[in-house]
Structure formats: C-alpha cells, structure tokens
C-alpha cells in the first residue's frame, strides 16, 4: 500500500544518526512488546506479512509520532481488536474484562527460545523455472496497490539489473491478506542511484532491492 511507512529515498525527514553501542532495547517495555508480538501471533493466527500490514496501515500522524516499538504495539492492538481478542477498555486499562476466546495455538514460555533460534523459513519448492537470470535488465512495475506490498515506491517504474536469484519464496502481497502463500521467485535487483533519483545523485552509488517476480517486467 502507499503509506507513510514507505519513506525510503524521501527527503526532509532528517539524517540517520547511528547510535554508538546501541542496546537491543532502550527500555524494559520494548522487550515486553517483542515478547507480545511472538505470543499473540500464535493464538491470533496471523503471519509476519499480516503484522507488517497492520503496522503500515496505522494513521500517518500516529505512525510518524511513534517510536519503533510503539508502532509494533499499536499493530498488535489493531490485529487483536479486529479478531475480538481484546476490547478498547482492556487496551485503555491494561486489565482483562471479558473472558478469553478459544484459540488453537499458544506459544508457551518453554518454547520461546526454540522459536527464536529456529526462525521461520519462507522459501518454498518451485513449480516453474525462474523467468529472469543474473545479468538480465528488468523494470519494476509502476503499481499502486491498496493492500500490502514489498515493492518500494522509489523503485517503481525504474530499470535495474538482476544480481542474484534467492529462490522461490512466499509472496507477501497475498500472504498478508489470508489469500495463501502463492510463492514466487525472488531476485536481488541493483539500481543505480541516478536511475532512482536523477542526475544529481552520485554516479558511484547503487541500491540493491529484493523483488518478487510479479513486480518485474523485462526492460
């Protein structure tokens, strides 16, 4: 979707200032939000793409005024509210006032370490050969979807070169909306900075973007 979250390549948001020896969490509540993200996804039945879409669809003013983990927490609240797993009163007070609904899965404390260590694989067997090969020149489609997509705006309509084939992976545009995994080939595509941002960009700079096959056409 075309949301405020997709700000790559945009100006006037200030410089990115790295924090020396940045801690993983700046406060204990951030650690708890990460734990909640894992704990609620199991009974909630949503996936990583659903979670991303929930965060991306927050109101622009809320998104821009929130910190990283505040956005994550708001996404959890949105997903749980949509599934009647939590009420506005419970969000406001932090106290349960309605009986919990039945769920199929629960992430138990003793299983957390294993889940964190193993991760979740998203590569799938391919039924068709890859349409493109390394070295091919491709053009990212100029699309404006209403739903979730991983095709960043700054690359849409731009021409680049395939530098790597990652394999056949779950397609986020369908997976985010409960439409199935619909796996497609995933490519690394290199764009020159000038192709993306014009002649004022450095001729030495390039950007690599991972793009699924449905996002691409032959140039």
N, CA, C and O of each residue as an XYZ file, in Angstrom:
876
protein
N       0.840     -1.183      0.000
C       0.000      0.000      0.000
C       0.883      1.244      0.000
O       2.049      1.188      0.392
N       0.325      2.352     -0.437
C       1.062      3.609     -0.426
C       0.828      4.301      0.914
O      -0.086      5.112      1.061
N       1.669      3.964      1.881
C       1.515      4.536      3.211
C       2.713      5.358      3.611
O       3.729      5.387      2.915
N       2.584      6.032      4.748
C       3.654      6.890      5.239
C       4.876      6.072      5.637
O       5.976      6.617      5.731
N       4.702      4.780      5.870
C       5.819      3.917      6.254
C       6.857      3.801      5.142
O       8.037      3.579      5.412
N       6.416      3.953      3.884
C       7.297      3.735      2.728
C       8.022      5.041      2.412
O       7.727      5.694      1.411
N       8.967      5.418      3.264
C       9.630      6.718      3.138
C      11.062      6.607      2.606
O      11.816      7.579      2.642
N      11.436      5.420      2.111
C      12.770      5.259      1.545
C      13.021      6.216      0.400
O      12.197      6.335     -0.507
N      14.149      6.897      0.436
C      14.506      7.821     -0.640
C      13.844      9.174     -0.547
O      14.091     10.034     -1.393
N      12.993      9.397      0.476
C      12.328     10.684      0.616
C      13.199     11.655      1.390
O      14.036     11.248      2.196
N      12.997     12.946      1.141
C      13.785     13.983      1.793
C      13.022     14.604      2.960
O      11.827     14.379      3.147
N      13.767     15.398      3.739
C      13.211     16.249      4.799
C      12.763     15.479      6.040
O      11.983     16.005      6.833
N      13.238     14.244      6.229
C      12.988     13.530      7.463
C      14.222     13.547      8.371
O      14.236     12.904      9.420
N      15.238     14.274      7.966
C      16.435     14.390      8.780
C      17.407     13.260      8.528
O      17.043     12.249      7.929
N      18.641     13.419      8.978
C      19.660     12.394      8.748
C      19.453     11.179      9.648
O      18.834     11.270     10.708
N      19.977     10.055      9.208
C      20.021      8.861     10.047
C      21.285      8.959     10.902
O      22.396      8.990     10.372
N      21.114      9.006     12.208
C      22.237      9.180     13.118
C      22.447      7.876     13.885
O      21.686      7.584     14.808
N      23.461      7.084     13.528
C      23.713      5.825     14.255
C      24.044      6.093     15.714
O      24.715      7.072     16.040
N      23.571      5.223     16.578
C      23.835      5.347     17.998
C      24.969      4.411     18.389
O      24.805      3.196     18.284
N      26.120      4.930     18.838
C      27.251      4.065     19.200
C      26.847      3.062     20.277
O      26.198      3.419     21.260
N      27.239      1.804     20.081
C      26.941      0.742     21.047
C      25.461      0.710     21.406
O      25.092      0.582     22.573
N      24.625      0.828     20.388
C      23.178      0.872     20.624
C      22.692     -0.417     21.286
O      23.001     -1.508     20.805
N      21.944     -0.310     22.370
C      21.420     -1.521     23.024
C      20.290     -2.127     22.197
O      19.666     -1.438     21.391
N      20.033     -3.405     22.396
C      18.931     -4.054     21.694
C      17.606     -3.420     22.084
O      16.739     -3.208     21.236
N      17.448     -3.115     23.378
C      16.248     -2.466     23.884
C      16.659     -1.232     24.684
O      17.625     -1.265     25.445
N      15.912     -0.144     24.502
C      16.192      1.072     25.247
C      15.411      1.133     26.556
O      15.718      1.951     27.424
N      14.415      0.283     26.701
C      13.613      0.243     27.924
C      13.013     -1.153     28.055
O      12.879     -1.878     27.069
N      12.651     -1.522     29.288
C      12.102     -2.855     29.521
C      10.797     -3.083     28.765
O      10.518     -4.204     28.341
N       9.988     -2.026     28.591
C       8.710     -2.211     27.906
C       8.913     -2.623     26.444
O       8.059     -3.302     25.875
N      10.033     -2.220     25.831
C      10.300     -2.636     24.457
C      10.532     -4.142     24.383
O      10.085     -4.802     23.445
N      11.227     -4.675     25.371
C      11.440     -6.115     25.454
C      10.100     -6.855     25.561
O       9.914     -7.911     24.958
N       9.176     -6.289     26.333
C       7.870     -6.894     26.525
C       7.053     -6.855     25.235
O       6.310     -7.791     24.943
N       7.187     -5.779     24.467
C       6.453     -5.673     23.198
C       6.926     -6.740     22.214
O       6.113     -7.334     21.506
N       8.225     -6.984     22.166
C       8.725     -8.053     21.308
C       8.155     -9.395     21.750
O       7.759    -10.210     20.916
N       8.112     -9.626     23.060
C       7.545    -10.868     23.576
C       6.067    -10.982     23.223
O       5.594    -12.056     22.852
N       5.344     -9.883     23.337
C       3.921     -9.878     22.985
C       3.708    -10.167     21.508
O       2.749    -10.841     21.133
N       4.603     -9.656     20.671
C       4.493     -9.898     19.232
C       4.549    -11.385     18.932
O       3.779    -11.889     18.115
N       5.460    -12.087     19.592
C       5.560    -13.537     19.410
C       4.367    -14.260     20.032
O       3.787    -15.160     19.424
N       4.011    -13.855     21.250
C       2.983    -14.575     21.994
C       1.605    -14.439     21.366
O       0.826    -15.392     21.383
N       1.287    -13.267     20.807
C      -0.052    -13.057     20.256
C      -0.212    -13.614     18.855
O      -1.331    -13.922     18.444
N       0.876    -13.752     18.109
C       0.741    -14.244     16.732
C       0.323    -15.707     16.688
O      -0.375    -16.124     15.764
N       0.744    -16.491     17.679
C       0.389    -17.913     17.688
C      -1.115    -18.119     17.843
O      -1.719    -18.762     16.985
N      -1.753    -17.599     18.904
C      -3.206    -17.762     19.011
C      -3.971    -16.910     18.001
O      -5.074    -17.272     17.591
N      -3.387    -15.780     17.599
C      -4.085    -14.898     16.659
C      -4.159    -15.461     15.253
O      -5.066    -15.137     14.486
N      -3.192    -16.309     14.923
C      -3.208    -16.939     13.613
C      -2.721    -16.064     12.476
O      -2.941    -16.389     11.310
N      -2.056    -14.949     12.797
C      -1.546    -14.115     11.711
C      -0.069    -14.403     11.465
O       0.583    -15.067     12.270
N       0.450    -13.905     10.356
C       1.827    -14.159      9.948
C       2.604    -12.851      9.892
O       2.061    -11.786     10.185
N       3.862    -12.933      9.519
C       4.727    -11.754      9.520
C       4.235    -10.679      8.554
O       4.370     -9.486      8.828
N       3.664    -11.103      7.421
C       3.175    -10.121      6.452
C       1.910     -9.444      6.949
O       1.715     -8.250      6.720
N       1.041    -10.200      7.633
C      -0.146     -9.603      8.241
C       0.262     -8.560      9.272
O      -0.329     -7.482      9.344
N       1.287     -8.889     10.078
C       1.766     -7.954     11.095
C       2.315     -6.688     10.457
O       2.037     -5.582     10.922
N       3.082     -6.843      9.407
C       3.640     -5.667      8.728
C       2.530     -4.779      8.182
O       2.581     -3.555      8.309
N       1.532     -5.404      7.577
C       0.439     -4.617      7.004
C      -0.320     -3.868      8.092
O      -0.738     -2.729      7.883
N      -0.502     -4.495      9.253
C      -1.187     -3.821     10.358
C      -0.430     -2.573     10.788
O      -1.033     -1.530     11.041
N       0.880     -2.682     10.867
C       1.683     -1.514     11.266
C       1.660     -0.442     10.175
O       1.573      0.750     10.468
N       1.738     -0.874      8.928
C       1.769      0.081      7.817
C       0.459      0.856      7.677
O       0.453      1.986      7.190
N      -0.646      0.250      8.104
C      -1.961      0.871      7.908
C      -2.378      1.759      9.076
O      -3.521      2.212      9.121
N      -1.476      2.017     10.018
C      -1.777      2.953     11.095
C      -1.938      4.362     10.520
O      -1.328      4.669      9.496
N      -2.735      5.218     11.143
C      -2.880      6.597     10.664
C      -1.516      7.285     10.568
O      -0.677      7.108     11.452
N      -1.285      8.059      9.518
C       0.033      8.688      9.325
C       0.524      9.480     10.533
O       1.695      9.379     10.901
N      -0.353     10.268     11.153
C       0.086     11.077     12.300
C       0.543     10.190     13.447
O       1.522     10.507     14.123
N      -0.155      9.085     13.673
C       0.236      8.162     14.732
C       1.554      7.480     14.394
O       2.421      7.335     15.256
N       1.703      7.065     13.154
C       2.923      6.355     12.729
C       4.151      7.256     12.890
O       5.163      6.835     13.450
N       4.062      8.474     12.407
C       5.223      9.364     12.414
C       5.575      9.868     13.810
O       6.715     10.263     14.053
N       4.621      9.860     14.719
C       4.883     10.350     16.073
C       5.213      9.228     17.045
O       5.384      9.478     18.238
N       5.306      7.995     16.555
C       5.547      6.842     17.413
C       6.960      6.315     17.229
O       7.547      6.437     16.154
N       7.496      5.729     18.285
C       8.795      5.077     18.187
C       8.619      3.696     17.562
O       7.496      3.248     17.328
N       9.731      3.032     17.299
C       9.709      1.727     16.631
C       8.792      0.739     17.351
O       7.899      0.162     16.730
N       8.999      0.544     18.631
C       8.213     -0.449     19.354
C       6.815      0.054     19.713
O       5.928     -0.757     19.975
N       6.599      1.357     19.730
C       5.237      1.869     19.862
C       4.412      1.486     18.630
O       3.227      1.171     18.744
N       5.033      1.514     17.475
C       4.351      1.100     16.250
C       4.030     -0.387     16.307
O       2.940     -0.804     15.914
N       4.966     -1.183     16.791
C       4.713     -2.620     16.929
C       3.539     -2.879     17.867
O       2.677     -3.707     17.575
N       3.506     -2.168     18.997
C       2.431     -2.363     19.968
C       1.084     -1.963     19.369
O       0.088     -2.660     19.565
N       1.048     -0.864     18.650
C      -0.196     -0.428     18.015
C      -0.665     -1.448     16.980
O      -1.866     -1.661     16.811
N       0.286     -2.078     16.289
C      -0.075     -3.115     15.328
C      -0.702     -4.323     16.002
O      -1.672     -4.887     15.496
N      -0.144     -4.724     17.154
C      -0.717     -5.838     17.909
C      -2.134     -5.513     18.350
O      -3.040     -6.334     18.208
N      -2.324     -4.314     18.886
C      -3.649     -3.905     19.336
C      -4.655     -3.926     18.182
O      -5.801     -4.339     18.357
N      -4.224     -3.487     17.027
C      -5.103     -3.472     15.853
C      -5.498     -4.892     15.449
O      -6.673     -5.163     15.198
N      -4.522     -5.799     15.385
C      -4.795     -7.179     14.986
C      -5.709     -7.883     15.990
O      -6.636     -8.594     15.601
N      -5.444     -7.684     17.275
C      -6.250     -8.326     18.298
C      -7.674     -7.761     18.313
O      -8.634     -8.506     18.509
N      -7.811     -6.461     18.108
C      -9.136     -5.837     18.083
C      -9.963     -6.348     16.916
O     -11.159     -6.600     17.058
N      -9.329     -6.499     15.771
C     -10.044     -6.982     14.586
C     -10.566     -8.402     14.774
O     -11.536     -8.797     14.127
N      -9.935     -9.163     15.648
C     -10.312    -10.564     15.868
C     -11.057    -10.758     17.190
O     -11.202    -11.885     17.661
N     -11.526     -9.665     17.784
C     -12.285     -9.709     19.044
C     -11.513    -10.402     20.164
O     -12.102    -11.053     21.028
N     -10.196    -10.255     20.137
C      -9.372    -10.835     21.188
C      -9.130     -9.854     22.325
O      -8.605    -10.225     23.374
N      -9.513     -8.607     22.113
C      -9.293     -7.579     23.124
C     -10.310     -6.464     22.889
O     -10.755     -6.256     21.760
N     -10.674     -5.755     23.941
C     -11.641     -4.666     23.828
C     -10.941     -3.320     24.004
O      -9.839     -3.265     24.550
N     -11.567     -2.236     23.546
C     -10.978     -0.909     23.771
C     -10.742     -0.612     25.254
O      -9.750      0.019     25.617
N     -11.656     -1.069     26.099
C     -11.494     -0.857     27.544
C     -10.263     -1.578     28.077
O      -9.540     -1.039     28.914
N     -10.024     -2.790     27.597
C      -8.860     -3.556     28.047
C      -7.559     -2.918     27.580
O      -6.558     -2.937     28.296
N      -7.578     -2.356     26.379
C      -6.396     -1.639     25.897
C      -6.136     -0.418     26.766
O      -4.988     -0.119     27.096
N      -7.190      0.282     27.134
C      -7.062      1.508     27.913
C      -6.586      1.232     29.326
O      -5.733      1.950     29.848
N      -7.135      0.189     29.952
C      -6.831     -0.067     31.364
C      -5.711     -1.066     31.586
O      -5.100     -1.089     32.655
N      -5.434     -1.899     30.577
C      -4.437     -2.941     30.752
C      -4.929     -4.101     31.580
O      -4.133     -4.915     32.048
N      -6.245     -4.188     31.768
C      -6.824     -5.261     32.572
C      -7.882     -6.016     31.776
O      -8.677     -5.406     31.061
N      -7.894     -7.347     31.900
C      -8.857     -8.167     31.187
C     -10.243     -8.024     31.819
O     -10.397     -8.179     33.030
N     -11.247     -7.730     30.993
C     -12.617     -7.569     31.491
C     -13.589     -8.542     30.835
O     -14.733     -8.661     31.273
N     -13.147     -9.237     29.795
C     -14.007    -10.213     29.120
C     -13.294    -11.556     29.084
O     -12.064    -11.595     29.069
N     -14.042    -12.664     29.070
C     -13.409    -13.981     29.030
C     -12.590    -14.149     27.749
O     -12.988    -13.637     26.702
N     -11.468    -14.849     27.806
C     -10.660    -15.077     26.597
C     -11.414    -15.975     25.613
O     -12.160    -16.868     26.015
N     -11.209    -15.725     24.334
C     -11.846    -16.555     23.319
C     -11.007    -17.812     23.102
O      -9.799    -17.780     23.334
N     -11.607    -18.912     22.666
C     -10.839    -20.136     22.409
C      -9.859    -19.922     21.251
O     -10.187    -19.273     20.258
N      -8.668    -20.472     21.392
C      -7.645    -20.372     20.349
C      -7.056    -21.748     20.089
O      -7.115    -22.637     20.939
N      -6.486    -21.912     18.896
C      -5.947    -23.209     18.501
C      -4.525    -23.427     18.997
O      -4.133    -24.552     19.308
N      -3.742    -22.328     19.071
C      -2.336    -22.481     19.431
C      -1.945    -21.476     20.505
O      -2.472    -20.365     20.552
N      -1.023    -21.876     21.362
C      -0.465    -20.996     22.379
C       1.054    -21.163     22.377
O       1.559    -22.285     22.385
N       1.766    -20.062     22.365
C       3.221    -20.115     22.481
C       3.576    -20.130     23.959
O       3.416    -19.125     24.651
N       4.056    -21.265     24.440
C       4.370    -21.408     25.856
C       5.794    -20.912     26.148
O       6.658    -20.892     25.271
N       6.002    -20.525     27.376
C       7.281    -19.928     27.774
C       8.454    -20.848     27.469
O       9.508    -20.387     27.030
N       8.278    -22.146     27.699
C       9.379    -23.075     27.485
C       9.724    -23.262     26.006
O      10.766    -23.831     25.681
N       8.858    -22.788     25.116
C       9.091    -22.955     23.678
C       9.684    -21.716     23.019
O      10.087    -21.765     21.856
N       9.741    -20.608     23.751
C      10.159    -19.340     23.157
C      11.586    -19.400     22.622
O      11.840    -18.962     21.500
N      12.512    -19.929     23.399
C      13.920    -19.964     22.976
C      14.072    -20.733     21.673
O      14.819    -20.309     20.790
N      13.379    -21.850     21.540
C      13.460    -22.629     20.315
C      12.888    -21.902     19.126
O      13.437    -21.970     18.026
N      11.776    -21.198     19.337
C      11.159    -20.430     18.254
C      12.089    -19.314     17.794
O      12.255    -19.092     16.595
N      12.695    -18.614     18.752
C      13.598    -17.515     18.407
C      14.835    -18.020     17.677
O      15.335    -17.362     16.764
N      15.331    -19.190     18.081
C      16.559    -19.727     17.485
C      16.326    -20.290     16.091
O      17.192    -20.178     15.223
N      15.173    -20.891     15.872
C      14.926    -21.564     14.589
C      14.437    -20.623     13.504
O      14.685    -20.854     12.321
N      13.744    -19.561     13.897
C      13.192    -18.669     12.893
C      12.089    -19.356     12.092
O      11.645    -20.448     12.445
N      11.655    -18.715     11.023
C      10.604    -19.269     10.176
C      11.076    -19.252      8.727
O      11.315    -18.173      8.184
N      11.218    -20.402      8.085
C      11.645    -20.420      6.682
C      10.507    -19.989      5.751
O       9.348    -20.341      5.972
N      10.846    -19.232      4.723
C       9.843    -18.759      3.771
C      10.134    -19.192      2.341
O       9.406    -18.824      1.419
N      11.191    -19.967      2.154
C      11.469    -20.493      0.813
C      10.616    -21.734      0.575
O      10.423    -22.547      1.480
N      10.104    -21.876     -0.655
C       9.222    -22.973     -0.995
C       9.697    -23.631     -2.295
O      10.382    -22.993     -3.094
N       9.334    -24.915     -2.514
C       9.686    -25.575     -3.781
C       9.055    -24.837     -4.959
O       7.939    -24.327     -4.861
N       9.781    -24.786     -6.065
C       9.297    -24.081     -7.255
C       8.629    -25.052     -8.215
O       9.115    -26.162     -8.435
N       7.516    -24.624     -8.781
C       6.823    -25.434     -9.783
C       7.148    -24.982    -11.198
O       6.908    -25.717    -12.157
N       7.690    -23.781    -11.333
C       8.051    -23.231    -12.640
C       9.465    -22.670    -12.584
O       9.916    -22.250    -11.518
N      10.172    -22.656    -13.709
C      11.525    -22.073    -13.726
C      11.478    -20.561    -13.537
O      10.465    -19.920    -13.815
N      12.582    -20.006    -13.064
C      12.669    -18.556    -12.885
C      12.573    -17.864    -14.244
O      13.153    -18.324    -15.228
N      11.846    -16.772    -14.284
C      11.662    -16.031    -15.538
C      12.919    -15.250    -15.913
O      13.200    -15.046    -17.094
N      13.678    -14.811    -14.897
C      14.859    -13.990    -15.151
C      16.109    -14.691    -14.647
O      16.040    -15.575    -13.793
N      17.252    -14.285    -15.187
C      18.543    -14.830    -14.763
C      19.457    -13.682    -14.365
O      19.184    -12.521    -14.672
N      20.544    -14.016    -13.681
C      21.515    -13.000    -13.279
C      22.052    -12.299    -14.523
O      22.434    -12.946    -15.499
N      22.076    -10.967    -14.476
C      22.530    -10.161    -15.606
C      21.406     -9.583    -16.429
O      21.634     -8.667    -17.221
N      20.180    -10.098    -16.265
C      19.041     -9.567    -17.027
C      18.704     -8.150    -16.575
O      18.810     -7.818    -15.394
N      18.298     -7.326    -17.530
C      17.808     -5.988    -17.231
C      16.295     -6.046    -17.081
O      15.589     -6.542    -17.960
N      15.810     -5.537    -15.965
C      14.382     -5.609    -15.658
C      13.869     -4.232    -15.250
O      14.635     -3.343    -14.878
N      12.560     -4.088    -15.331
C      11.930     -2.837    -14.887
C      10.882     -3.162    -13.832
O      10.019     -4.013    -14.047
N      10.958     -2.486    -12.698
C       9.950     -2.669    -11.657
C       8.641     -2.035    -12.113
O       8.627     -0.921    -12.636
N       7.556     -2.750    -11.911
C       6.254     -2.247    -12.340
C       5.868     -1.003    -11.540
O       6.213     -0.866    -10.366
N       5.154     -0.111    -12.197
C       4.661      1.094    -11.538
C       3.233      0.826    -11.081
O       2.277      1.085    -11.812
N       3.098      0.305     -9.862
C       1.802     -0.089     -9.338
C       1.497      0.685     -8.053
O       2.403      1.183     -7.384
N       0.217      0.774     -7.723
C      -0.208      1.452     -6.511
C      -1.264      0.604     -5.806
O      -2.442      0.961     -5.791
N      -0.839     -0.524     -5.220
C      -1.804     -1.447     -4.616
C      -2.423     -0.904     -3.331
O      -1.789     -0.148     -2.595
N      -3.653     -1.292     -3.076
C      -4.327     -0.895     -1.842
C      -3.889     -1.767     -0.671
O      -3.951     -1.336      0.481
N      -3.444     -2.998     -0.959
C      -3.017     -3.910      0.091
C      -1.513     -3.879      0.298
O      -0.813     -2.998     -0.201
N      -1.039     -4.859      1.043
C       0.378     -4.936      1.396
C       1.229     -5.258      0.171
O       0.829     -6.051     -0.681
N       2.392     -4.644      0.092
C       3.370     -4.971     -0.946
C       4.763     -4.657     -0.430
O       4.945     -3.804      0.439
N       5.752     -5.369     -0.988
C       7.152     -5.112     -0.645
C       7.873     -4.385     -1.786
O       9.096     -4.244     -1.757
N       7.125     -3.928     -2.780
C       7.707     -3.155     -3.872
C       7.750     -1.692     -3.449
O       6.734     -0.997     -3.459
N       8.932     -1.243     -3.079
C       9.079      0.125     -2.564
C       8.780      1.146     -3.655
O       9.035      0.910     -4.836
N       8.237      2.278     -3.236
C       7.801      3.283     -4.210
C       8.956      3.837     -5.035
O       8.803      4.072     -6.234
N      10.117      4.049     -4.402
C      11.203      4.701     -5.134
C      11.741      3.850     -6.277
O      12.432      4.365     -7.156
N      11.432      2.543     -6.278
C      11.915      1.673     -7.353
C      10.872      1.451     -8.450
O      11.202      0.894     -9.497
N       9.656      1.863     -8.243
C       8.593      1.593     -9.209
C       8.835      2.351    -10.515
O       9.087      3.556    -10.520
N       8.752      1.615    -11.608
C       8.993      2.200    -12.921
C      10.452      2.347    -13.278
O      10.769      2.849    -14.356
N      11.360      1.921    -12.397
C      12.797      2.088    -12.618
C      13.422      0.807    -13.158
O      12.914     -0.293    -12.943
N      14.531      0.977    -13.859
C      15.208     -0.134    -14.521
C      16.464     -0.526    -13.743
O      17.249      0.330    -13.336
N      16.642     -1.845    -13.542
C      17.805     -2.334    -12.825
C      18.295     -3.649    -13.404
O      17.801     -4.119    -14.429
N      19.282     -4.237    -12.723
C      19.917     -5.470    -13.192
C      19.809     -6.553    -12.132
O      20.097     -6.309    -10.960
N      19.397     -7.742    -12.537
C      19.317     -8.868    -11.618
C      20.728     -9.300    -11.231
O      21.547     -9.605    -12.098
N      21.009     -9.327     -9.933
C      22.342     -9.709     -9.472
C      22.354    -11.048     -8.729
O      23.410    -11.647     -8.530
N      21.172    -11.505     -8.324
C      21.108    -12.769     -7.581
C      19.687    -13.315     -7.611
O      18.718    -12.556     -7.630
N      19.574    -14.643     -7.613
C      18.278    -15.301     -7.501
C      18.229    -15.978     -6.136
O      19.012    -16.885     -5.855
N      17.306    -15.530     -5.294
C      17.236    -16.021     -3.914
C      16.484    -17.346     -3.787
O      16.624    -18.041     -2.781
N      15.701    -17.693     -4.782
C      14.868    -18.888     -4.679
C      13.395    -18.525     -4.770
O      13.043    -17.389     -5.085
N      12.543    -19.493     -4.493
C      11.098    -19.324     -4.580
C      10.539    -19.077     -3.171
O      10.641    -19.944     -2.304
N       9.953    -17.903     -2.947
C       9.573    -17.505     -1.593
C       8.100    -17.107     -1.500
O       7.474    -16.718     -2.485
N       7.571    -17.218     -0.280
C       6.197    -16.804     -0.003
C       5.985    -15.368     -0.496
O       6.822    -14.494     -0.270
N       4.857    -15.137     -1.171
C       4.564    -13.823     -1.748
C       3.816    -12.980     -0.717
O       2.670    -13.289     -0.391
N       4.435    -11.928     -0.203
C       3.816    -11.155      0.881
C       2.508    -10.484      0.506
O       1.644    -10.302      1.364
N       2.341    -10.114     -0.753
C       1.142     -9.396     -1.173
C      -0.125    -10.222     -0.969
O      -1.188     -9.661     -0.706
N      -0.030    -11.536     -1.087
C      -1.185    -12.398     -0.837
C      -1.177    -12.921      0.601
O      -2.229    -13.032      1.230
N       0.005    -13.239      1.115
C       0.109    -13.821      2.453
C      -0.399    -12.877      3.530
O      -0.918    -13.330      4.550
N      -0.259    -11.582      3.323
C      -0.687    -10.601      4.320
C      -2.194    -10.556      4.484
O      -2.690    -10.095      5.512
N      -2.930    -11.028      3.487
C      -4.378    -10.867      3.486
C      -5.126    -12.196      3.519
O      -6.302    -12.260      3.162
N      -4.435    -13.266      3.952
C      -5.093    -14.548      4.066
C      -5.449    -15.187      2.742
O      -6.365    -16.008      2.678
N      -4.741    -14.827      1.681
C      -5.030    -15.342      0.345
C      -4.093    -16.472     -0.063
O      -4.063    -16.871     -1.227
N      -3.336    -16.981      0.888
C      -2.417    -18.067      0.596
C      -1.007    -17.581      0.360
O      -0.773    -16.393      0.141
N      -0.066    -18.516      0.406
C       1.348    -18.147      0.264
C       1.730    -17.777     -1.164
O       2.549    -16.880     -1.366
N       1.158    -18.444     -2.148
C       1.402    -18.147     -3.566
C       2.865    -17.816     -3.845
O       3.153    -16.723     -4.334
N       3.788    -18.710     -3.555
C       5.218    -18.390     -3.681
C       5.635    -18.034     -5.104
O       5.109    -18.574     -6.078
N       6.587    -17.118     -5.201
C       7.158    -16.677     -6.483
C       8.670    -16.551     -6.327
O       9.194    -16.488     -5.215
N       9.357    -16.516     -7.465
C      10.804    -16.316     -7.455
C      11.128    -14.924     -6.919
O      10.439    -13.944     -7.199
N      12.207    -14.879     -6.135
C      12.652    -13.638     -5.508
C      14.055    -13.302     -6.016
O      14.945    -14.152     -6.009
N      14.241    -12.060     -6.454
C      15.507    -11.629     -7.058
C      16.097    -10.428     -6.304
O      15.368     -9.608     -5.746
N      17.425    -10.348     -6.303
C      18.103     -9.119     -5.908
C      18.317     -8.309     -7.184
O      18.880     -8.803     -8.162
N      17.861     -7.064     -7.159
C      17.967     -6.193     -8.337
C      18.757     -4.947     -7.956
O      18.439     -4.270     -6.978
N      19.795     -4.652     -8.743
C      20.639     -3.481     -8.478
C      20.180     -2.306     -9.345
O      20.043     -2.428    -10.562
N      19.947     -1.165     -8.686
C      19.594      0.073     -9.370
C      20.700      1.097     -9.137
O      21.248      1.175     -8.038
N      21.025      1.870    -10.143
C      21.950      2.968     -9.919
C      21.209      4.090     -9.206
O      20.000      4.256     -9.365
N      21.954      4.855     -8.420
C      21.335      5.968     -7.702
C      20.741      6.980     -8.673
O      19.706      7.584     -8.390
N      21.383      7.162     -9.798
C      20.879      8.130    -10.782
C      19.591      7.636    -11.445
O      18.726      8.439    -11.795
N      19.466      6.330    -11.617
C      18.220      5.788    -12.151
C      17.063      6.055    -11.186
O      15.933      6.308    -11.605
N      17.364      5.994     -9.899
C      16.323      6.180     -8.894
C      16.019      7.646     -8.614
O      14.858      8.019     -8.450
N      17.070      8.490     -8.558
C      16.878      9.856     -8.067
C      17.417     10.941     -9.005
O      17.467     12.111     -8.624
N      17.817     10.575    -10.209
C      18.189     11.597    -11.177
C      19.667     11.926    -11.208
O      20.473     11.334    -10.490
N      20.001     12.878    -12.050
C      21.397     13.206    -12.338
C      22.145     13.817    -11.160
O      23.376     13.822    -11.153
N      21.434     14.329    -10.173
C      22.124     14.920     -9.027
C      22.657     13.857     -8.067
O      23.466     14.168     -7.193
N      22.220     12.630     -8.215
C      22.707     11.548     -7.364
C      24.123     11.151     -7.770
O      24.554     11.424     -8.890
N      24.830     10.516     -6.869
C      26.207     10.106     -7.136
C      26.244      9.024     -8.217
O      25.470      8.069     -8.157
N      27.134      9.161     -9.205
C      27.258      8.131    -10.237
C      27.900      6.848     -9.707
O      27.903      5.829    -10.397
N      28.441      6.889     -8.491
C      29.127      5.731     -7.920
C      28.207      4.870     -7.052
O      28.546      3.730     -6.734
N      27.052      5.404     -6.670
C      26.192      4.714     -5.719
C      25.170      3.812     -6.416
O      24.660      4.132     -7.490
N      24.889      2.689     -5.781
C      23.841      1.784     -6.253
C      23.024      1.309     -5.055
O      23.469      1.391     -3.910
N      21.831      0.817     -5.337
C      20.940      0.284     -4.314
C      20.464     -1.091     -4.758
O      20.023     -1.257     -5.895
N      20.548     -2.077     -3.870
C      20.053     -3.418     -4.171
C      18.702     -3.622     -3.466
O      18.574     -3.373     -2.267
N      17.713     -4.074     -4.218
C      16.378     -4.285     -3.675
C      15.943     -5.715     -3.990
O      16.074     -6.165     -5.129
N      15.428     -6.432     -2.991
C      14.890     -7.772     -3.217
C      13.453     -7.644     -3.716
O      12.603     -7.064     -3.041
N      13.188     -8.189     -4.902
C      11.888     -8.019     -5.547
C      11.359     -9.354     -6.059
O      12.093    -10.141     -6.658
N      10.079     -9.593     -5.814
C       9.438    -10.811     -6.306
C       9.123    -10.697     -7.791
O       8.952     -9.597     -8.315
N       9.049    -11.827     -8.456
C       8.845    -11.870     -9.903
C       7.622    -11.100    -10.388
O       7.713    -10.427    -11.415
N       6.463    -11.167     -9.691
C       5.302    -10.390    -10.169
C       5.517     -8.889    -10.184
O       4.742     -8.161    -10.804
N       6.566     -8.409     -9.505
C       6.854     -6.977     -9.506
C       7.623     -6.543    -10.756
O       7.766     -5.345    -11.001
N       8.119     -7.493    -11.546
C       9.099     -7.167    -12.571
C       8.616     -7.486    -13.987
O       7.859     -8.428    -14.219
N       9.089     -6.658    -14.919
C       8.918     -6.914    -16.355
C      10.293     -6.876    -17.007
O      11.207     -6.244    -16.476
N      10.457     -7.541    -18.150
C      11.713     -7.377    -18.897
C      11.840     -5.929    -19.341
O      10.852     -5.320    -19.751
N      13.042     -5.368    -19.265
C      13.228     -3.983    -19.676
C      13.311     -3.905    -21.193
O      13.468     -2.818    -21.748
